[in-house]
């Protein structure tokens, strides 16, 4: 037997309402809304307060920067003042050092000069230069004039020829006088005296060479020409200075073998500069 099948009919009711979505928890919504409101300023007063705070902070920063700048300027000014003072001190010290070196150089030069003068003597006349152990620029009885020493020989006769006079001077590390200018000529003229007659005078370190040039004992040609304007009675290749004559016209030629007084000239032993 066949099994008997029974069919059932299912009817759907379309008028039934669709299931509603589940509503959000009102508690969660109430918690979210206050947070959203806090992110926005409540009104213009809050914004103004915020701007004032920023301005105050900026002013504070500016004040700090200003104070720092003033401090830096003051410090820089002090440093510059100190550096100027140090530079001034260094300049003064440098000038002092230069002056000390200059003085030392002059002292050294003078010592070398004195040593050179001493070496001119075979036997240095200590007592003549340094009486009472105090040294002088010139030998005893010599006259100092413009860093030169002069001896006006004035002993009684017999006097000396030109050659003998030069040899006498050389023993004292000197020579017969060489005239450099009118001032020196006037000095010499003021220290010579008349003696014996008008033809006698004082030998100078001036002589005539074979080619008729008048030359000083130091090798220089005579360019001064302080010769007498008239013939005074003698002639020759050696030169005399005649007393009581005008200095620019007081020299005359004479025989080198004639005996006369003479004038020696030497460098100073001790220089004053």
C-alpha positions in Angstrom: 0.0 0.0 0.0 1.1 3.3 -0.9 1.6 5.7 2.0 -0.9 8.5 2.1 0.6 11.9 1.9 -0.9 14.9 3.7 -0.2 18.4 2.5 -0.4 21.5 4.8 -0.8 25.0 3.6 1.2 27.9 5.1 -0.3 31.4 4.9 1.9 34.5 5.4 0.2 37.6 6.8 1.7 40.7 4.9 0.0 43.1 7.2 2.4 42.4 10.0 4.8 45.2 10.8 8.5 44.9 10.0 10.7 44.4 13.0 11.9 47.8 14.3 15.7 48.6 14.6 17.1 48.6 18.0 17.3 52.1 19.4 20.6 53.5 20.6 21.1 53.7 24.3 20.2 57.1 25.4 22.8 57.0 28.1 25.6 56.8 25.5 24.1 59.8 23.6 24.0 61.9 26.7 27.7 61.2 27.3 28.8 62.1 23.8 27.0 65.5 23.6 28.8 67.2 26.4 32.2 66.2 24.9 31.3 67.8 21.6 30.2 71.0 23.3 33.6 71.3 25.1 35.6 71.5 21.9 34.1 74.8 20.9 34.3 78.1 22.8 31.1 79.0 24.5 31.2 82.6 23.5 33.5 85.6 22.5 34.7 86.2 26.0 36.5 82.9 26.1 38.2 83.7 22.8 39.4 87.1 24.1 40.9 85.5 27.1 42.8 83.1 24.9 44.2 86.0 22.8 45.2 87.9 25.9 47.1 85.0 27.2 49.0 84.6 23.9 49.8 88.4 23.9 51.0 88.2 27.5 53.2 85.3 26.6 54.7 87.2 23.6 55.3 90.2 25.7 57.1 88.1 28.3 59.3 86.6 25.6 60.1 90.0 24.2 61.0 91.3 27.7 63.3 88.3 28.2 64.9 88.9 24.8 65.3 92.6 25.6 66.9 92.0 28.9 69.2 89.4 27.3 70.1 91.9 24.5 70.9 94.6 27.0 73.1 92.2 28.9 74.9 91.2 25.7 75.4 94.9 24.7 76.7 95.8 28.2 79.0 92.8 28.2 80.3 93.6 24.7 80.8 97.2 25.7 82.9 96.1 28.7 84.9 93.7 26.5 85.6 96.4 24.0 86.6 98.9 26.7 88.9 96.3 28.2 90.4 95.5 24.8 90.9 99.3 24.1 92.6 99.6 27.5 94.8 96.6 26.7 95.6 97.9 23.3 96.5 101.3 24.8 98.7 99.5 27.4 100.3 97.4 24.7 101.0 100.6 22.6 102.5 102.4 25.6 104.6 99.3 26.4 105.7 99.0 22.8 106.7 102.7 22.7 108.6 102.2 25.9 110.3 99.1 24.6 111.3 101.0 21.4 112.7 103.9 23.5 114.6 101.5 25.7 116.1 99.7 22.7 117.1 103.1 21.2 118.8 104.1 24.5 120.5 100.7 24.6 121.7 101.1 21.0 123.1 104.6 21.7 124.8 103.4 24.9 126.3 100.4 22.9 127.5 102.7 20.1 129.0 105.1 22.6 130.9 102.3 24.3 132.2 101.1 21.0 133.2 104.6 20.1 135.1 105.0 23.4 136.8 101.6 22.9 137.8 102.7 19.4 139.3 105.9 20.7 141.3 104.0 23.4 142.7 101.6 20.7 144.2 104.6 18.9 146.8 104.9 21.6 149.8 102.7 22.1 149.6 103.6 25.8 146.3 105.1 26.8 146.9 108.3 29.0 144.5 107.4 31.8 145.5 110.3 34.1 145.1 112.8 31.2 141.6 111.7 30.3 140.4 110.6 33.7 141.8 112.9 36.5 140.6 111.9 39.9 139.2 108.7 38.3 136.5 110.7 36.5 136.8 110.5 32.7 136.3 113.5 30.5 135.6 113.9 26.8 139.0 115.6 26.1 142.5 115.4 27.3 143.7 117.8 30.0 144.2 121.3 28.6 142.2 120.5 25.5 139.0 122.5 24.7 135.7 120.9 23.9 133.7 122.3 21.0 130.8 120.6 19.1 131.9 117.1 20.0 135.5 117.8 19.0 138.6 118.4 21.2 141.1 121.2 20.4 144.6 121.9 21.6 146.0 125.3 21.0 149.8 124.8 21.3 151.2 127.8 23.0 154.6 126.8 24.5 157.7 128.9 24.2 160.1 128.5 21.3 161.4 126.6 19.6 158.1 126.0 17.9 157.5 123.3 15.3 157.5 122.9 11.6 154.3 121.7 9.8 155.4 118.1 9.8 156.6 118.2 13.5 153.3 119.7 14.5 151.3 116.9 12.7 153.5 114.3 14.4 152.9 115.9 17.8 149.1 115.8 17.3 149.2 112.2 16.1 150.8 111.1 19.4 147.6 112.3 21.1 145.4 110.3 18.5 144.7 113.6 16.8 145.6 115.6 13.6 146.3 119.2 12.7 142.9 120.9 12.7 140.5 120.5 9.8 138.0 123.4 9.4 134.5 122.3 8.4 132.6 125.6 8.4 132.7 129.3 9.3 131.4 128.6 12.8 134.4 126.4 13.6 136.7 129.0 11.9 135.4 131.7 14.2 135.9 129.4 17.2 139.5 128.8 16.3 140.1 132.5 15.5 138.8 133.5 19.0 141.4 131.2 20.7 144.6 132.1 18.9 146.8 135.0 20.0 149.3 137.2 18.3 153.0 136.3 18.9 156.4 137.2 17.6 155.3 139.1 14.4 152.6 139.4 11.7 153.9 136.5 9.7 153.7 133.9 12.5 150.5 132.0 13.1 149.1 128.6 13.8 149.5 125.6 11.5 146.4 124.1 10.1 145.9 120.6 8.7 145.9 122.1 5.1 148.6 121.7 2.5 149.1 122.0 -1.2 149.5 118.9 -3.4 151.8 118.5 -6.4 148.9 119.4 -8.7 148.4 122.7 -6.8 145.2 121.6 -5.0 144.8 122.6 -1.3 143.8 119.5 0.6 143.0 118.8 4.3 144.8 116.0 6.1 141.6 114.0 6.1 141.7 113.9 2.3 139.1 116.5 1.5 139.7 119.4 -0.9 139.5 122.8 0.5 136.2 124.4 -0.6 136.0 127.2 2.0 138.7 129.5 0.8 139.2 131.5 4.0 142.4 133.1 2.6 143.9 136.5 3.3 143.1 139.1 0.7 146.6 140.4 0.7 150.2 139.1 0.6 151.5 139.0 4.1 155.1 138.2 3.3 155.4 134.4 3.2 154.6 131.7 0.7 154.7 127.9 0.5 152.6 124.7 0.4 151.4 124.7 4.0 148.7 126.8 5.6 148.7 129.1 8.6 145.9 130.9 10.4 147.0 134.4 11.4 145.7 135.9 14.6 143.8 139.2 14.7 142.3 138.8 11.2 138.7 138.5 10.0 137.9 134.8 10.3 136.7 134.4 6.6 140.0 135.9 5.5 142.6 134.8 8.0 144.6 132.0 6.3 147.8 132.3 4.4 150.4 130.1 2.7 153.9 129.5 4.3 157.0 127.4 4.0 156.4 124.0 5.7 159.8 124.3 7.4 158.8 127.5 9.1 158.4 127.1 12.9 155.1 128.1 14.3 152.5 127.2 16.9 149.7 124.9 15.8 146.2 123.6 16.6 145.4 119.9 17.1 141.9 118.4 16.7 140.6 115.0 17.9 137.4 113.2 18.4 136.0 113.1 21.9 136.6 110.1 24.1 133.1 110.0 25.5 130.1 111.2 23.3 127.2 112.9 25.0 124.5 111.4 22.7 
